[in-house]
Amino acid sequence: MLPAQTGPDLRRARQRYLAHGEAPPADLVGAMLSRSWQRCLAAGLAPVGRLPSPLQLDASQVARASDRQSELVAHARPVMEYLYGQTRDSGSMVILADDRGVLLQTLGDMDFLSRAERVALMQGASWHENQRGTNAIGTAIAECAPIAIHGAEHFLERNGFLTCAAAPVMAPTGRLLGVLDISGEQRCRHPHTFGLVRAAAQMIENRLFEARHGDAIRLRFHPLPEGISTVAEGVLALTEDGCCSGANRAGLALLGLVPADLGLTPVTQVFQIRVADLVAWGRQHPGEAMPVLRHNGQRVFLRVELAHGARRIVAAEPARSTPPQDAFTRLDSGDAALQTAISKARRVLGKPIALLLQGESGVGKELFAKACHESGPRQARPFVAVNCATLPENLIEAELFGYLPGAFSGARKEGCPGRIRAAHGGTLFLDEIGDMPLAQQARLLRVLQEHEVVPVGGSTPVPVDFVLICATHRNLKQDMEAGRFRADLYYRINGLTLMLPPLRERSDFAALTARVLHELSPEQPRYLDDRVAAAFARYHWPGNLRQLVNALRTACALMGDDEHTLSWDHLPDDLLDELHSQPTPLPSPHPPENLHALSNAAILRTITCCEGNMSEAARRLGISRNTLYRRMKGMPN
Ligand SMILES: Nc1ncnc2c1ncn2[C@@H]1O[C@H](COP(=O)(O)OP(=O)(O)OP(=O)(O)O)[C@@H](O)[C@H]1O
């Protein structure tokens, strides 16, 4: 008896095997065979002697069984003929069985067919495991996995002259439809037969997928761009509202989904991208793949196919479910806090409500203010931004409120209308309002109350009409309580306060980075090396988006035209130092107590920083790899 093998390694090996169509590892085959033999014994079969009358359907029953699986039969036939062409004269046959193991169709060499008939390898016979013992068709059904069974691995001795390779064929819903098999004489066994039958089964699955989902939005994806359009690609079909309605086997395995997830899982739960963005990519870049992150941070390349039906659906979609496509769309890559701010801002657009944007330096307050302006009814009028922190105190008054000719020494002789009047009809954005001196705060308040501005050196007020957006990284409420900011102005500018989140708290970091990279390098797909992405995600980004965008811009400039992966080599030195020196949690919950423990902790921290890359960790620690391994061996568990 073969030993039963289980355990997480074997489960992982099985997943890899099913996902990528690789040849199964020996352990896995051993485990499948072992389970099969145990099932045969439990079903009361004996390796020798008479069989307890196995099932054999007559012609009309075979016709009914074929009708039941008409879609499978129709799509399998051309693939079987192709396979037969490949294996002709090799003393073998190509078989299609249904999900119960009943042989629906056979194509093969006459010599072998007559020999096969003696063991009932013919149309109408059932090769279910509990009828014929361990065999490729029956065991592939029982295990729902491809398998090859050679000679004496068959449970029944009488089948020992056979060599058989079979692969299940699944519907796009994940349901088992049947099995494709190539059987021949053991002495004519060919090493490529198993690979051929697995690829052919996948071909049938792909044909079934196209037939069922040809009118849907389809996503083709793979961890490598070259993997798309190969038999290893994952394929997902989406309903019009972005729900995953079908997937091929590789797709399910690559995404860690099970068939029961289909029909229930929105694509936004699988990839960090919105349906509207997928569709936009499919429209604008037909046939091109883009890098997209899964929610576990793993990157895949994805091609979007919009069939004609889907194009119609999608064209109608924005009116029903997608948010408006305005200037905010570019800022929204999925973070919930930012989305809340955007939806509140959208609701007050065009209304006389002053916005106060709060958030750390570089979180994108000015960009947000611009998006408010460009999404609102005043978008054709001016957007005027004034940074109150960078204007010298003696100029701020003249700059904001304007001045008459000769108002003060050094003034332009023709005078100046000032920034507030320049914003007439549009939006005035006062950045760093918290840094405005108290005297100017009083003048600004008057402008906001009277809707008119009196230029420096003049006495005649000029009417002005603008939407006010202010921003600050300071805590204005505290400043007001401490007397540094006027309370009346605070309440005037604070019609609605919106808090923009710092980068380190954003949940859409990966999608945001991918989007910025795409904007910086629209022609050339670029993505972060996995270790850089992990270090970026851990870093605290004190300069927020300004720092991230600058780092990515520099990195893109340093990358060669044919380079796609942004690695450590492309990052500026100061950021590299920061990334490498950031503290990472120690694996041990106890603080190190002595020198030896301290050095162990340093080693572990460096290995974590290097994402387990031992050569890199050894280089950074200044020791050889051998020393590093020796030190690791000596560490307590
Ligand atoms: N969503 C975004 N996508 C791409 N670039 C962005 C985004 N948000 C901000 N940036 C970039 O980050 C930089 C800082 O943005 P912005 O000036 O709007 O931030 P801020 O919060 O107003 O900064 P500060 O408080 O220092 O004035 C700008 O170069 C801007 O182009």
The ligand as a Gaussian input file, in Angstrom:
#p B3LYP/6-31G(d) Opt

LIG

0 1
 N       -3.645000      62.303000      -5.816000
 C       -2.490000      62.779000      -6.262000
 N       -1.944000      62.235000      -7.354000
 C       -0.759000      62.690000      -7.821000
 N       -0.045000      63.700000      -7.262000
 C       -0.543000      64.263000      -6.169000
 C       -1.795000      63.851000      -5.608000
 N       -2.028000      64.607000      -4.523000
 C       -0.978000      65.440000      -4.414000
 N       -0.099000      65.252000      -5.392000
 C        1.164000      65.963000      -5.589000
 O        1.754000      66.146000      -4.332000
 C        2.290000      67.452000      -4.225000
 C        1.671000      68.142000      -3.020000
 O        0.303000      68.378000      -3.287000
 P       -0.435000      69.682000      -2.725000
 O        0.387000      70.920000      -2.971000
 O       -1.817000      69.684000      -3.255000
 O       -0.407000      69.337000      -1.176000
 P       -0.721000      70.305000       0.049000
 O       -1.389000      69.461000       1.062000
 O       -1.467000      71.506000      -0.454000
 O        0.709000      70.690000       0.530000
 P        1.123000      71.941000       1.480000
 O        0.357000      71.785000       2.749000
 O        2.592000      71.752000       1.689000
 O        0.770000      73.170000       0.730000
 C        2.003000      68.161000      -5.522000
 O        3.139000      68.066000      -6.337000
 C        0.892000      67.369000      -6.136000
 O        0.952000      67.410000      -7.533000

